[in-house]
Amino acid sequence: MAALTKTRALGGSLAVTIPIDLVKKEGLKEDELVEIRVKKVKKDGFGLLKGIGKFTRKDRMGDRF
């Protein structure tokens, strides 16, 4: 089962927490050895500039030189 979680600083290292639903599903207990695979999640910029409006002829770079 996959889960998303954030890293946080803990001394000189980074730590992640395992979501409780994953802990229950896998039957994890304290001090158990587990294997993890790390994959950075790319942020989606869709909708980032919502409300900026359409470009006009005045906005073109060619008109500024």
N, CA, C and O atoms as a GROMACS GRO file, in nm:
protein
  260
    1MET      N    1   0.086  -0.118   0.000
    1MET     CA    2   0.000   0.000   0.000
    1MET      C    3   0.089   0.123   0.000
    1MET      O    4   0.189   0.127   0.072
    2ALA      N    5   0.054   0.222  -0.079
    2ALA     CA    6   0.130   0.346  -0.087
    2ALA      C    7   0.061   0.454  -0.006
    2ALA      O    8  -0.061   0.453   0.010
    3ALA      N    9   0.139   0.548   0.044
    3ALA     CA   10   0.085   0.661   0.121
    3ALA      C   11   0.174   0.781   0.099
    3ALA      O   12   0.294   0.767   0.078
    4LEU      N   13   0.116   0.899   0.104
    4LEU     CA   14   0.192   1.023   0.095
    4LEU      C   15   0.214   1.078   0.235
    4LEU      O   16   0.123   1.077   0.318
    5THR      N   17   0.334   1.126   0.260
    5THR     CA   18   0.367   1.185   0.389
    5THR      C   19   0.477   1.288   0.367
    5THR      O   20   0.548   1.281   0.266
    6LYS      N   21   0.492   1.382   0.458
    6LYS     CA   22   0.595   1.486   0.446
    6LYS      C   23   0.715   1.453   0.534
    6LYS      O   24   0.703   1.386   0.636
    7THR      N   25   0.830   1.501   0.491
    7THR     CA   26   0.950   1.486   0.572
    7THR      C   27   0.954   1.600   0.674
    7THR      O   28   0.898   1.708   0.652
    8ARG      N   29   1.023   1.574   0.785
    8ARG     CA   30   1.044   1.680   0.885
    8ARG      C   31   1.182   1.660   0.945
    8ARG      O   32   1.234   1.548   0.950
    9ALA      N   33   1.240   1.769   0.990
    9ALA     CA   34   1.374   1.763   1.047
    9ALA      C   35   1.368   1.703   1.187
    9ALA      O   36   1.280   1.735   1.266
   10LEU      N   37   1.464   1.616   1.216
   10LEU     CA   38   1.474   1.553   1.347
   10LEU      C   39   1.623   1.541   1.377
   10LEU      O   40   1.688   1.445   1.336
   11GLY      N   41   1.675   1.638   1.449
   11GLY     CA   42   1.819   1.643   1.471
   11GLY      C   43   1.888   1.673   1.339
   11GLY      O   44   1.853   1.769   1.271
   12GLY      N   45   1.985   1.591   1.302
   12GLY     CA   46   2.055   1.609   1.175
   12GLY      C   47   1.999   1.522   1.064
   12GLY      O   48   2.060   1.512   0.958
   13SER      N   49   1.884   1.461   1.087
   13SER     CA   50   1.824   1.370   0.989
   13SER      C   51   1.686   1.420   0.949
   13SER      O   52   1.637   1.520   1.001
   14LEU      N   53   1.624   1.348   0.856
   14LEU     CA   54   1.485   1.372   0.819
   14LEU      C   55   1.404   1.253   0.865
   14LEU      O   56   1.451   1.139   0.861
   15ALA      N   57   1.282   1.277   0.907
   15ALA     CA   58   1.193   1.170   0.953
   15ALA      C   59   1.060   1.181   0.881
   15ALA      O   60   1.018   1.289   0.841
   16VAL      N   61   0.994   1.069   0.864
   16VAL     CA   62   0.857   1.065   0.811
   16VAL      C   63   0.771   0.984   0.906
   16VAL      O   64   0.820   0.895   0.976
   17THR      N   65   0.644   1.014   0.909
   17THR     CA   66   0.551   0.936   0.990
   17THR      C   67   0.472   0.845   0.897
   17THR      O   68   0.441   0.882   0.784
   18ILE      N   69   0.439   0.729   0.946
   18ILE     CA   70   0.360   0.633   0.869
   18ILE      C   71   0.214   0.652   0.908
   18ILE      O   72   0.181   0.641   1.026
   19PRO      N   73   0.126   0.679   0.812
   19PRO     CA   74  -0.016   0.699   0.843
   19PRO      C   75  -0.075   0.578   0.916
   19PRO      O   76  -0.038   0.464   0.888
   20ILE      N   77  -0.167   0.603   1.009
   20ILE     CA   78  -0.223   0.500   1.095
   20ILE      C   79  -0.295   0.391   1.016
   20ILE      O   80  -0.290   0.274   1.055
   21ASP      N   81  -0.362   0.426   0.904
   21ASP     CA   82  -0.430   0.323   0.826
   21ASP      C   83  -0.330   0.224   0.766
   21ASP      O   84  -0.360   0.106   0.755
   22LEU      N   85  -0.212   0.271   0.728
   22LEU     CA   86  -0.107   0.184   0.678
   22LEU      C   87  -0.047   0.099   0.790
   22LEU      O   88  -0.016  -0.018   0.770
   23VAL      N   89  -0.032   0.159   0.908
   23VAL     CA   90   0.019   0.086   1.025
   23VAL      C   91  -0.075  -0.030   1.058
   23VAL      O   92  -0.030  -0.142   1.082
   24LYS      N   93  -0.204  -0.002   1.060
   24LYS     CA   94  -0.303  -0.106   1.092
   24LYS      C   95  -0.308  -0.214   0.985
   24LYS      O   96  -0.314  -0.333   1.016
   25LYS      N   97  -0.308  -0.172   0.858
   25LYS     CA   98  -0.317  -0.268   0.748
   25LYS      C   99  -0.198  -0.363   0.749
   25LYS      O  100  -0.215  -0.483   0.726
   26GLU      N  101  -0.079  -0.311   0.774
   26GLU     CA  102   0.042  -0.392   0.772
   26GLU      C  103   0.072  -0.457   0.907
   26GLU      O  104   0.161  -0.541   0.916
   27GLY      N  105  -0.001  -0.419   1.011
   27GLY     CA  106   0.020  -0.475   1.143
   27GLY      C  107   0.155  -0.438   1.203
   27GLY      O  108   0.220  -0.520   1.268
   28LEU      N  109   0.197  -0.315   1.179
   28LEU     CA  110   0.328  -0.269   1.226
   28LEU      C  111   0.328  -0.244   1.377
   28LEU      O  112   0.229  -0.200   1.434
   29LYS      N  113   0.441  -0.272   1.437
   29LYS     CA  114   0.461  -0.247   1.580
   29LYS      C  115   0.589  -0.166   1.598
   29LYS      O  116   0.670  -0.156   1.506
   30GLU      N  117   0.605  -0.108   1.714
   30GLU     CA  118   0.725  -0.030   1.745
   30GLU      C  119   0.849  -0.120   1.741
   30GLU      O  120   0.843  -0.237   1.779
   31ASP      N  121   0.960  -0.064   1.695
   31ASP     CA  122   1.091  -0.129   1.686
   31ASP      C  123   1.097  -0.243   1.583
   31ASP      O  124   1.186  -0.327   1.591
   32GLU      N  125   1.005  -0.246   1.486
   32GLU     CA  126   1.014  -0.344   1.378
   32GLU      C  127   1.098  -0.286   1.265
   32GLU      O  128   1.101  -0.165   1.245
   33LEU      N  129   1.166  -0.372   1.194
   33LEU     CA  130   1.245  -0.333   1.079
   33LEU      C  131   1.154  -0.334   0.956
   33LEU      O  132   1.090  -0.436   0.927
   34VAL      N  133   1.148  -0.221   0.883
   34VAL     CA  134   1.065  -0.212   0.764
   34VAL      C  135   1.149  -0.162   0.647
   34VAL      O  136   1.250  -0.095   0.667
   35GLU      N  137   1.108  -0.195   0.527
   35GLU     CA  138   1.175  -0.148   0.406
   35GLU      C  139   1.092  -0.034   0.348
   35GLU      O  140   0.970  -0.043   0.341
   36ILE      N  141   1.159   0.074   0.308
   36ILE     CA  142   1.088   0.185   0.245
   36ILE      C  143   1.148   0.211   0.107
   36ILE      O  144   1.265   0.184   0.084
   37ARG      N  145   1.068   0.263   0.019
   37ARG     CA  146   1.113   0.308  -0.113
   37ARG      C  147   1.078   0.456  -0.122
   37ARG      O  148   0.967   0.496  -0.088
   38VAL      N  149   1.174   0.536  -0.168
   38VAL     CA  150   1.155   0.681  -0.171
   38VAL      C  151   1.137   0.727  -0.315
   38VAL      O  152   1.216   0.692  -0.403
   39LYS      N  153   1.032   0.806  -0.337
   39LYS     CA  154   1.006   0.865  -0.468
   39LYS      C  155   0.950   1.004  -0.443
   39LYS      O  156   0.846   1.020  -0.379
   40LYS      N  157   1.020   1.107  -0.494
   40LYS     CA  158   0.972   1.244  -0.477
   40LYS      C  159   0.847   1.265  -0.562
   40LYS      O  160   0.840   1.220  -0.677
   41VAL      N  161   0.750   1.332  -0.506
   41VAL     CA  162   0.626   1.362  -0.576
   41VAL      C  163   0.640   1.500  -0.639
   41VAL      O  164   0.673   1.597  -0.572
   42LYS      N  165   0.613   1.507  -0.769
   42LYS     CA  166   0.621   1.635  -0.839
   42LYS      C  167   0.495   1.714  -0.810
   42LYS      O  168   0.384   1.660  -0.814
   43LYS      N  169   0.512   1.842  -0.783
   43LYS     CA  170   0.397   1.929  -0.759
   43LYS      C  171   0.334   1.967  -0.893
   43LYS      O  172   0.405   1.994  -0.990
   44ASP      N  173   0.205   1.968  -0.896
   44ASP     CA  174   0.130   2.005  -1.014
   44ASP      C  175   0.100   2.154  -1.008
   44ASP      O  176   0.044   2.202  -0.910
   45GLY      N  177   0.135   2.228  -1.111
   45GLY     CA  178   0.113   2.372  -1.115
   45GLY      C  179  -0.019   2.411  -1.178
   45GLY      O  180  -0.046   2.529  -1.198
   46PHE      N  181  -0.103   2.312  -1.210
   46PHE     CA  182  -0.230   2.341  -1.274
   46PHE      C  183  -0.316   2.429  -1.184
   46PHE      O  184  -0.337   2.397  -1.067
   47GLY      N  185  -0.365   2.538  -1.238
   47GLY     CA  186  -0.451   2.629  -1.164
   47GLY      C  187  -0.376   2.727  -1.076
   47GLY      O  188  -0.437   2.802  -1.000
   48LEU      N  189  -0.244   2.729  -1.087
   48LEU     CA  190  -0.161   2.814  -1.003
   48LEU      C  191  -0.187   2.963  -1.027
   48LEU      O  192  -0.186   3.043  -0.934
   49LEU      N  193  -0.209   2.997  -1.152
   49LEU     CA  194  -0.230   3.139  -1.188
   49LEU      C  195  -0.376   3.168  -1.221
   49LEU      O  196  -0.405   3.249  -1.310
   50LYS      N  197  -0.466   3.103  -1.152
   50LYS     CA  198  -0.608   3.122  -1.177
   50LYS      C  199  -0.646   3.268  -1.151
   50LYS      O  200  -0.607   3.327  -1.050
   51GLY      N  201  -0.722   3.324  -1.243
   51GLY     CA  202  -0.768   3.461  -1.226
   51GLY      C  203  -0.676   3.566  -1.286
   51GLY      O  204  -0.704   3.685  -1.276
   52ILE      N  205  -0.566   3.523  -1.349
   52ILE     CA  206  -0.473   3.620  -1.406
   52ILE      C  207  -0.530   3.687  -1.531
   52ILE      O  208  -0.490   3.798  -1.565
   53GLY      N  209  -0.621   3.620  -1.600
   53GLY     CA  210  -0.684   3.677  -1.717
   53GLY      C  211  -0.608   3.642  -1.844
   53GLY      O  212  -0.501   3.581  -1.839
   54LYS      N  213  -0.664   3.680  -1.958
   54LYS     CA  214  -0.604   3.649  -2.087
   54LYS      C  215  -0.497   3.752  -2.122
   54LYS      O  216  -0.502   3.866  -2.077
   55PHE      N  217  -0.400   3.708  -2.202
   55PHE     CA  218  -0.298   3.801  -2.250
   55PHE      C  219  -0.357   3.890  -2.358
   55PHE      O  220  -0.442   3.848  -2.437
   56THR      N  221  -0.311   4.011  -2.361
   56THR     CA  222  -0.355   4.106  -2.463
   56THR      C  223  -0.236   4.142  -2.550
   56THR      O  224  -0.124   4.102  -2.522
   57ARG      N  225  -0.261   4.217  -2.654
   57ARG     CA  226  -0.153   4.262  -2.744
   57ARG      C  227  -0.051   4.343  -2.665
   57ARG      O  228   0.068   4.337  -2.695
   58LYS      N  229  -0.094   4.417  -2.566
   58LYS     CA  230  -0.006   4.499  -2.483
   58LYS      C  231   0.092   4.412  -2.401
   58LYS      O  232   0.201   4.459  -2.366
   59ASP      N  233   0.055   4.289  -2.371
   59ASP     CA  234   0.137   4.200  -2.290
   59ASP      C  235   0.251   4.134  -2.368
   59ASP      O  236   0.339   4.074  -2.307
   60ARG      N  237   0.251   4.142  -2.500
   60ARG     CA  238   0.353   4.073  -2.581
   60ARG      C  239   0.491   4.132  -2.560
   60ARG      O  240   0.507   4.254  -2.553
   61MET      N  241   0.590   4.045  -2.550
   61MET     CA  242   0.729   4.090  -2.530
   61MET      C  243   0.782   4.166  -2.650
   61MET      O  244   0.859   4.261  -2.634
   62GLY      N  245   0.741   4.128  -2.771
   62GLY     CA  246   0.789   4.193  -2.894
   62GLY      C  247   0.756   4.342  -2.896
   62GLY      O  248   0.828   4.421  -2.958
   63ASP      N  249   0.649   4.380  -2.832
   63ASP     CA  250   0.605   4.520  -2.830
   63ASP      C  251   0.687   4.604  -2.733
   63ASP      O  252   0.673   4.726  -2.733
   64ARG      N  253   0.770   4.543  -2.652
   64ARG     CA  254   0.842   4.618  -2.548
   64ARG      C  255   0.982   4.662  -2.590
   64ARG      O  256   1.050   4.730  -2.514
   65PHE      N  257   1.026   4.625  -2.709
   65PHE     CA  258   1.161   4.664  -2.751
   65PHE      C  259   1.158   4.771  -2.855
   65PHE      O  260   1.263   4.815  -2.901
   0.00000   0.00000   0.00000
